[in-house]
Amino acid sequence: MNLRNFVVYITSLLWLNLTDAKIGYFWHITDLHYDPFHNSPELHRGCRHNRGNNEHSHRNGRHRDHTCDSSWPLIQSAAALMAERHPDTLEFVLWTGDILSSSMEHLSEEIKLEAVRNVTELLSRTFSSQFVFPALGHNDPPPSKKLVEMWMQWLPTEALQTFETGGYYTIEQSHSRLRIVVLNSVLWAGGAARTDGPHRGRAQWEWLEQVLSKARRRNEMVYLVAHAGPGVEERHNAGSSSAAGGGELTPTANGRLVHVIRAFSDVIAGQFYGHRHADTFRLIYSEGRPVSWALLAPSVTPRGAGSTSNPGLRLYKFDSNNGKVLDYTQYYLDVTNTRGETHWSIEYNLTQYYGLREVSAVSLDALAERIRNHHDRGVFAKYLSALRVRHGADVSECDSACVHVHFCAITRADYHEFRSCVRNPASALASRAAHNSAAILLYAILILVTS
């Protein structure tokens, strides 16, 4: 963070301290992976598992199964919870893609669009007084006039123009300083970046930097929203074909996005992504100092690629004047519940769960240090439980090397830096120690400003 950005950052904190917060809320839902053929053996492709040497189709129609994507009853139950629990000051909904199950990949566009329409109509009924801001995932239909017609109820004309051509758009909140920027991460991912789209991918980069520059000139704060964000999942080899496929950003795109986030960290109030089917966070650093954070919400589907989790929904609390995130409440559904009922519960509250004074890059950086503390496994146990939404979390199965990989994934969003961190723990420790004095000074200033 250069001197100018640092001054802007401290000034914004002072402004927040002198201004009455206007409390609002927004839902973040992601990775529904809706499977319309969940209970149809003839058409079903995705809900299969192995028992011994024989493959069996899952035909009992229950949605309480980690081998299956979301059934319609599961999605209805998620909508019912959000309708029941959202407060009067709910401002909007972030819906970050992978609406459809990958089992629909080879079906016609008409069938896919009809499935998207079903979910859209359900959300329209659930949030009749709020706007829903959708982002496209790699399992979803590409931008089209039909999608525009479907979502024009939520998006203004200017947003629909860029959405139809590239799947990205920006929303200006007229009553506040907050701007929402929804990206199409598919344009920067694996095969799409090579086949669909070098042109559209480049256009999105140019558009993004123009929007962020305009936000800076107008003294706006920005939420970056997309299906997939920067960084790598712990079990992947960053930059490999497996990491760059399946919706992950290419190494080049990931590096450029990290660079853009660093350059505009003074106007980025938060980043919100899905895709990983996991509850985690990522940090962006500049000259060794934490300057931006990204919160990744878990999926509604209990099925994952290589790992599974319970379904999750997230309700954020924020200052709607400027976008400062104050907290969130994480809800979950235990799919192993044998009582035969769909009962969503509160899993945890962010600030209380981790003992955070605030939601900021600095506080989350301190949390990352606590997560990797070898002498106190309590915080890491909490993180591991949240990571898979209370499904199969056993801290005894993760030794110190495993904990270090998690730490590298959180704190090294650049693929090359992640690999270096994993291969050389001593180097990672040294790089952290190098900025301790600067961090201490920043903490002192924050305490003075916010006390």
C-alpha positions as CSV (number, residue, x, y, z in Angstrom):
1,M,0.0,0.0,0.0
2,N,1.6,3.3,-1.1
3,L,1.4,6.5,1.0
4,R,-1.6,7.9,-0.9
5,N,-3.6,4.7,-0.4
6,F,-2.6,4.5,3.2
7,V,-3.8,8.0,3.9
8,V,-7.1,7.3,2.1
9,Y,-7.5,4.1,4.1
10,I,-7.0,5.9,7.5
11,T,-9.2,8.8,6.3
12,S,-12.0,6.4,5.5
13,L,-11.7,4.8,9.0
14,L,-11.9,8.3,10.6
15,W,-15.0,9.0,8.4
16,L,-16.6,5.8,9.6
17,N,-15.9,6.6,13.2
18,L,-17.6,10.0,12.9
19,T,-20.6,8.8,10.9
20,D,-23.6,7.0,12.2
21,A,-23.8,3.6,10.6
22,K,-26.9,2.6,8.7
23,I,-27.2,-1.1,9.4
24,G,-28.4,-3.3,6.5
25,Y,-28.2,-7.0,5.6
26,F,-27.7,-9.1,2.5
27,W,-27.8,-12.8,1.7
28,H,-25.0,-14.6,-0.1
29,I,-26.1,-17.8,-1.8
30,T,-23.9,-19.9,-4.1
31,D,-23.4,-23.2,-5.9
32,L,-27.0,-24.5,-5.8
33,H,-26.0,-27.2,-8.4
34,Y,-29.7,-27.8,-9.0
35,D,-30.4,-31.3,-10.4
36,P,-33.9,-31.4,-12.0
37,F,-33.5,-35.2,-12.5
38,H,-32.5,-35.9,-8.9
39,N,-35.0,-38.7,-8.7
40,S,-35.1,-39.9,-12.3
41,P,-32.9,-43.0,-12.9
42,E,-33.5,-42.8,-16.7
43,L,-32.1,-39.2,-17.0
44,H,-29.9,-39.0,-14.0
45,R,-26.1,-38.6,-14.6
46,G,-24.7,-36.9,-11.5
47,C,-26.1,-38.7,-8.5
48,R,-24.0,-41.9,-8.5
49,H,-21.7,-43.6,-6.1
50,N,-19.7,-46.8,-5.9
51,R,-20.4,-49.6,-3.5
52,G,-17.6,-52.2,-3.9
53,N,-17.1,-52.8,-7.6
54,N,-20.7,-52.0,-8.5
55,E,-22.1,-48.6,-9.4
56,H,-25.5,-47.8,-8.1
57,S,-27.8,-44.9,-9.0
58,H,-29.2,-43.0,-6.0
59,R,-33.0,-43.4,-6.5
60,N,-34.6,-42.8,-3.1
61,G,-35.3,-39.1,-3.9
62,R,-33.9,-37.9,-0.6
63,H,-31.8,-34.7,-0.6
64,R,-30.0,-35.8,2.6
65,D,-27.1,-37.4,0.7
66,H,-23.5,-36.1,0.1
67,T,-23.3,-38.1,-3.1
68,C,-26.0,-36.0,-4.8
69,D,-26.4,-32.4,-6.0
70,S,-29.4,-30.3,-4.9
71,S,-32.9,-31.6,-5.3
72,W,-35.8,-29.2,-5.7
73,P,-37.0,-29.8,-2.1
74,L,-33.5,-28.8,-0.8
75,I,-33.6,-25.6,-2.8
76,Q,-37.1,-24.8,-1.7
77,S,-36.0,-25.3,1.9
78,A,-33.1,-22.9,1.4
79,A,-35.6,-20.3,0.0
80,A,-38.0,-20.9,2.9
81,L,-35.2,-20.2,5.5
82,M,-34.2,-17.0,3.8
83,A,-37.8,-15.8,3.6
84,E,-38.2,-16.6,7.3
85,R,-35.0,-15.2,8.6
86,H,-34.2,-12.1,6.6
87,P,-34.7,-8.8,8.5
88,D,-36.7,-5.8,7.4
89,T,-33.5,-4.0,6.4
90,L,-32.5,-6.6,3.8
91,E,-30.9,-4.7,1.0
92,F,-30.1,-7.2,-1.7
93,V,-29.0,-10.8,-2.5
94,L,-25.7,-12.0,-4.0
95,W,-26.1,-15.1,-6.1
96,T,-22.7,-16.3,-7.2
97,G,-23.3,-19.0,-9.8
98,D,-23.2,-22.7,-10.5
99,I,-27.0,-22.7,-10.5
100,L,-27.1,-26.0,-12.3
101,S,-25.6,-29.4,-11.6
102,S,-22.7,-30.5,-13.7
103,S,-24.8,-33.6,-14.6
104,M,-26.7,-31.3,-17.0
105,E,-23.6,-30.4,-19.0
106,H,-24.6,-32.3,-22.1
107,L,-28.3,-31.4,-22.1
108,S,-29.8,-28.8,-24.4
109,E,-29.7,-25.1,-23.7
110,E,-33.5,-25.1,-23.6
111,I,-33.5,-27.6,-20.7
112,K,-30.8,-25.7,-18.9
113,L,-32.6,-22.3,-19.3
114,E,-35.8,-23.8,-18.0
115,A,-34.1,-25.1,-14.9
116,V,-32.5,-21.6,-14.4
117,R,-36.0,-20.1,-14.9
118,N,-37.5,-22.3,-12.1
119,V,-34.8,-21.2,-9.6
120,T,-35.2,-17.5,-10.7
121,E,-38.9,-17.6,-10.2
122,L,-38.5,-19.1,-6.7
123,L,-36.0,-16.4,-5.7
124,S,-38.4,-13.7,-7.2
125,R,-41.1,-15.0,-4.9
126,T,-38.8,-15.2,-2.0
127,F,-37.3,-11.7,-2.4
128,S,-40.3,-9.8,-3.9
129,S,-39.0,-6.5,-2.4
130,Q,-35.3,-6.9,-3.0
131,F,-32.9,-7.1,-5.9
132,V,-31.0,-10.3,-6.6
133,F,-27.6,-9.8,-8.3
134,P,-26.6,-13.0,-10.1
135,A,-23.0,-14.0,-11.2
136,L,-22.4,-16.8,-13.8
137,G,-20.6,-20.0,-12.8
138,H,-18.9,-22.5,-15.1
139,N,-21.9,-24.8,-15.0
140,D,-24.4,-22.2,-16.1
141,P,-25.7,-21.1,-19.5
142,P,-23.6,-18.4,-21.2
143,P,-24.9,-14.8,-21.4
144,S,-27.8,-14.5,-23.8
145,K,-31.0,-12.5,-24.6
146,K,-33.0,-15.2,-22.8
147,L,-31.0,-14.7,-19.6
148,V,-31.3,-11.0,-20.0
149,E,-35.1,-11.3,-20.2
150,M,-35.1,-13.6,-17.2
151,W,-33.0,-11.3,-15.0
152,M,-34.1,-7.8,-16.3
153,Q,-36.4,-7.6,-13.2
154,W,-33.3,-7.1,-11.1
155,L,-30.8,-5.3,-13.4
156,P,-30.9,-1.8,-14.8
157,T,-30.5,-1.2,-18.6
158,E,-26.8,-0.3,-18.3
159,A,-26.0,-3.5,-16.4
160,L,-28.0,-5.6,-18.9
161,Q,-26.0,-4.2,-21.8
162,T,-22.6,-5.5,-20.4
163,F,-24.2,-8.6,-19.1
164,E,-25.5,-9.7,-22.5
165,T,-22.2,-9.1,-24.2
166,G,-19.9,-10.4,-21.5
167,G,-21.7,-11.6,-18.4
168,Y,-20.5,-8.8,-16.1
169,Y,-22.0,-5.6,-14.9
170,T,-22.0,-3.0,-12.1
171,I,-24.7,-1.7,-9.9
172,E,-24.6,1.8,-8.4
173,Q,-26.4,2.0,-5.0
174,S,-28.2,5.4,-5.4
175,H,-28.7,5.9,-1.6
176,S,-25.1,5.1,-0.5
177,R,-21.4,5.2,-1.5
178,L,-21.5,1.5,-2.3
179,R,-21.0,0.1,-5.8
180,I,-21.4,-3.6,-6.6
181,V,-19.2,-5.0,-9.4
182,V,-20.2,-8.4,-10.6
183,L,-17.5,-10.2,-12.7
184,N,-17.8,-13.2,-15.1
185,S,-15.0,-15.3,-13.8
186,V,-15.7,-17.9,-16.5
187,L,-14.0,-15.6,-19.0
188,W,-10.8,-15.9,-17.1
189,A,-11.0,-19.7,-16.3
190,G,-9.4,-22.7,-17.9
191,G,-10.9,-23.7,-21.2
192,A,-13.2,-20.6,-21.5
193,A,-10.2,-18.3,-21.4
194,R,-8.7,-20.0,-24.4
195,T,-11.8,-20.8,-26.5
196,D,-14.6,-18.3,-25.7
197,G,-12.8,-15.6,-25.2
198,P,-9.6,-13.9,-25.2
199,H,-11.4,-10.9,-26.6
200,R,-14.2,-10.9,-24.1
201,G,-11.7,-11.7,-21.3
202,R,-9.6,-8.6,-22.3
203,A,-12.7,-6.5,-22.5
204,Q,-13.7,-7.4,-19.0
205,W,-10.2,-6.4,-17.7
206,E,-10.4,-3.0,-19.4
207,W,-14.0,-2.5,-18.1
208,L,-13.0,-3.5,-14.5
209,E,-10.2,-1.1,-14.3
210,Q,-12.3,1.7,-15.7
211,V,-15.1,1.0,-13.2
212,L,-12.7,0.9,-10.3
213,S,-11.0,4.2,-11.4
214,K,-14.4,5.8,-11.7
215,A,-15.3,4.6,-8.2
216,R,-12.1,6.1,-6.8
217,R,-12.8,9.5,-8.4
218,R,-16.3,9.5,-7.1
219,N,-15.2,8.4,-3.6
220,E,-17.3,5.2,-3.8
221,M,-16.6,1.9,-2.1
222,V,-16.8,-1.3,-4.1
223,Y,-17.9,-4.9,-3.6
224,L,-16.2,-7.4,-6.0
225,V,-18.5,-10.3,-6.6
226,A,-17.9,-13.4,-8.8
227,H,-18.3,-17.1,-8.9
228,A,-14.6,-17.8,-8.6
229,G,-12.1,-15.5,-7.0
230,P,-8.3,-15.3,-6.6
231,G,-6.2,-17.9,-4.9
232,V,-6.2,-21.7,-4.8
233,E,-7.9,-24.5,-2.9
234,E,-5.7,-26.3,-0.5
235,R,-5.8,-29.7,-2.2
236,H,-4.8,-28.3,-5.6
237,N,-1.4,-27.7,-7.1
238,A,-1.8,-24.0,-8.0
239,G,-1.3,-23.3,-11.7
240,S,-1.7,-27.0,-12.7
241,S,-4.2,-28.2,-15.2
242,S,-6.5,-29.4,-12.4
243,A,-6.4,-26.0,-10.7
244,A,-6.9,-24.1,-13.9
245,G,-9.8,-26.3,-15.0
246,G,-13.2,-26.7,-13.5
247,G,-13.8,-23.0,-13.2
248,E,-10.5,-22.0,-11.5
249,L,-8.8,-18.9,-12.9
250,T,-5.8,-19.4,-15.1
251,P,-2.4,-18.5,-13.5
252,T,-2.2,-15.4,-15.8
253,A,-5.7,-14.2,-14.9
254,N,-5.3,-15.0,-11.2
255,G,-2.0,-13.0,-11.1
256,R,-3.6,-10.0,-12.9
257,L,-6.7,-10.0,-10.6
258,V,-4.4,-10.0,-7.5
259,H,-2.5,-7.1,-9.0
260,V,-5.8,-5.1,-9.7
261,I,-7.0,-5.8,-6.2
262,R,-3.7,-4.5,-4.7
263,A,-3.9,-1.4,-6.9
264,F,-7.4,-0.5,-5.9
265,S,-7.5,-1.9,-2.4
266,D,-8.3,1.6,-1.1
267,V,-11.8,1.4,-2.8
268,I,-12.5,-2.3,-2.4
269,A,-14.7,-2.7,0.7
270,G,-15.0,-6.5,0.3
271,Q,-14.9,-9.5,-2.1
272,F,-17.5,-12.3,-2.2
273,Y,-17.0,-15.5,-4.0
274,G,-18.3,-19.1,-4.1
275,H,-17.1,-22.0,-6.3
276,R,-14.9,-23.9,-3.7
277,H,-17.9,-25.4,-1.8
278,A,-16.1,-24.4,1.3
279,D,-16.2,-21.8,4.1
280,T,-12.9,-19.9,4.0
281,F,-11.2,-16.6,3.3
282,R,-8.3,-15.2,1.3
283,L,-6.0,-12.2,2.0
284,I,-4.2,-9.9,-0.4
285,Y,-1.0,-8.2,0.7
286,S,0.9,-5.3,-0.6
287,E,4.5,-4.8,0.5
288,G,3.9,-7.4,3.3
289,R,0.8,-5.7,4.7
290,P,-2.7,-7.0,4.4
291,V,-4.8,-4.7,2.3
292,S,-7.8,-6.6,1.1
293,W,-9.9,-9.7,2.1
294,A,-12.2,-12.1,0.3
295,L,-14.8,-14.2,2.0
296,L,-15.8,-17.5,0.3
297,A,-19.3,-18.8,1.1
298,P,-20.0,-22.5,1.2
299,S,-22.3,-24.2,-1.3
300,V,-26.0,-25.1,-1.1
301,T,-25.2,-28.5,-2.7
302,P,-23.8,-31.0,-0.3
303,R,-21.8,-32.6,-3.1
304,G,-18.3,-31.5,-4.0
305,A,-15.4,-32.3,-6.2
306,G,-13.0,-34.3,-4.0
307,S,-14.7,-33.2,-0.8
308,T,-18.2,-32.8,0.6
309,S,-19.9,-30.4,3.0
310,N,-23.2,-29.6,4.5
311,P,-25.4,-27.1,2.7
312,G,-24.8,-23.5,3.8
313,L,-26.4,-20.0,3.5
314,R,-24.9,-16.7,4.7
315,L,-26.5,-13.5,5.9
316,Y,-24.2,-10.5,6.1
317,K,-24.6,-7.4,8.3
318,F,-23.1,-4.3,6.9
319,D,-23.1,-0.5,7.0
320,S,-25.2,0.3,3.9
321,N,-23.8,3.9,3.8
322,N,-20.3,2.7,2.7
323,G,-20.3,-1.1,2.4
324,K,-18.2,-1.8,5.5
325,V,-18.9,-5.4,6.5
326,L,-19.7,-5.7,10.2
327,D,-20.4,-9.4,10.6
328,Y,-22.2,-12.4,9.1
329,T,-24.3,-15.3,10.4
330,Q,-23.7,-18.7,8.8
331,Y,-26.6,-21.1,8.5
332,Y,-26.3,-24.8,7.7
333,L,-28.4,-28.0,7.1
334,D,-27.2,-31.3,8.5
335,V,-27.9,-33.7,5.7
336,T,-27.1,-36.7,7.9
337,N,-30.2,-35.8,10.0
338,T,-32.2,-39.1,10.2
339,R,-35.4,-37.4,11.5
340,G,-36.5,-36.9,7.9
341,E,-37.0,-33.1,8.3
342,T,-35.4,-30.1,6.7
343,H,-34.1,-28.0,9.5
344,W,-31.6,-25.2,9.0
345,S,-29.7,-24.0,12.0
346,I,-27.3,-21.2,12.9
347,E,-23.8,-22.7,12.6
348,Y,-21.9,-19.6,13.9
349,N,-21.5,-15.9,14.0
350,L,-18.2,-14.7,12.5
351,T,-17.0,-12.1,15.0
352,Q,-18.1,-14.2,18.0
353,Y,-16.8,-17.5,16.6
354,Y,-13.3,-16.3,16.0
355,G,-13.2,-13.5,18.6
356,L,-12.8,-10.7,16.0
357,R,-13.0,-7.0,16.9
358,E,-13.9,-6.1,13.4
359,V,-14.0,-7.6,9.8
360,S,-10.9,-6.2,8.1
361,A,-7.8,-7.3,6.3
362,V,-5.8,-6.6,9.4
363,S,-8.1,-8.6,11.8
364,L,-8.3,-11.6,9.3
365,D,-4.5,-11.5,8.9
366,A,-4.3,-11.9,12.7
367,L,-6.8,-14.8,12.5
368,A,-4.7,-16.5,9.9
369,E,-1.7,-16.4,12.3
370,R,-3.9,-17.9,15.0
371,I,-5.1,-20.7,12.7
372,R,-1.5,-21.8,12.0
373,N,-0.5,-21.6,15.7
374,H,1.0,-25.1,16.4
375,H,0.7,-24.6,20.2
376,D,-3.1,-23.9,20.2
377,R,-5.1,-26.1,17.8
378,G,-8.4,-24.7,19.1
379,V,-8.7,-22.0,16.5
380,F,-7.7,-24.3,13.7
381,A,-10.2,-26.8,14.9
382,K,-12.9,-24.1,14.6
383,Y,-11.7,-23.2,11.1
384,L,-11.6,-26.8,10.0
385,S,-15.2,-27.4,11.3
386,A,-16.4,-24.3,9.4
387,L,-14.5,-25.2,6.3
388,R,-16.7,-28.1,5.5
389,V,-19.8,-26.8,7.3
390,R,-19.6,-29.3,10.2
391,H,-19.1,-32.3,8.0
392,G,-16.2,-34.7,8.6
393,A,-13.9,-32.3,10.3
394,D,-11.2,-34.1,12.3
395,V,-8.3,-31.9,13.5
396,S,-6.3,-35.0,14.4
397,E,-6.1,-35.9,10.7
398,C,-4.3,-32.6,9.9
399,D,-0.7,-32.4,11.1
400,S,1.5,-29.3,11.2
401,A,2.4,-29.7,7.5
402,C,-1.3,-29.9,6.6
403,V,-2.1,-26.8,8.8
404,H,0.7,-24.9,6.9
405,V,-0.9,-25.7,3.6
406,H,-4.2,-24.2,4.8
407,F,-2.3,-21.1,6.0
408,C,-0.6,-20.8,2.6
409,A,-3.9,-21.0,0.8
410,I,-5.3,-18.2,3.0
411,T,-2.4,-15.9,2.8
412,R,-0.9,-16.5,-0.7
413,A,-3.4,-15.7,-3.3
414,D,-0.8,-15.7,-6.1
415,Y,-0.2,-19.2,-7.5
416,H,3.6,-18.9,-7.5
417,E,3.6,-17.6,-4.0
418,F,1.4,-20.3,-2.8
419,R,3.6,-23.0,-4.2
420,S,6.7,-21.4,-2.7
421,C,5.0,-21.1,0.7
422,V,4.0,-24.8,0.7
423,R,7.5,-25.9,-0.4
424,N,9.4,-23.7,2.0
425,P,7.7,-23.1,5.4
426,A,10.9,-21.4,6.7
427,S,10.7,-18.8,4.0
428,A,7.0,-18.2,4.7
429,L,7.9,-17.6,8.4
430,A,10.7,-15.2,7.4
431,S,8.4,-13.2,5.1
432,R,5.9,-12.8,7.8
433,A,8.5,-11.6,10.3
434,A,9.8,-9.0,7.9
435,H,6.7,-6.9,8.2
436,N,6.0,-7.3,11.9
437,S,7.1,-3.8,12.8
438,A,4.9,-2.3,10.1
439,A,2.0,-4.4,11.3
440,I,2.5,-3.3,14.9
441,L,2.4,0.4,13.8
442,L,-0.8,-0.2,11.8
443,Y,-2.4,-1.9,14.7
444,A,-1.5,1.0,17.0
445,I,-3.0,3.5,14.5
446,L,-6.2,1.4,14.2
447,I,-6.6,1.2,17.9
448,L,-6.3,5.0,18.2
449,V,-8.7,5.6,15.4
450,T,-11.4,3.2,16.4
451,S,-11.2,3.5,20.2
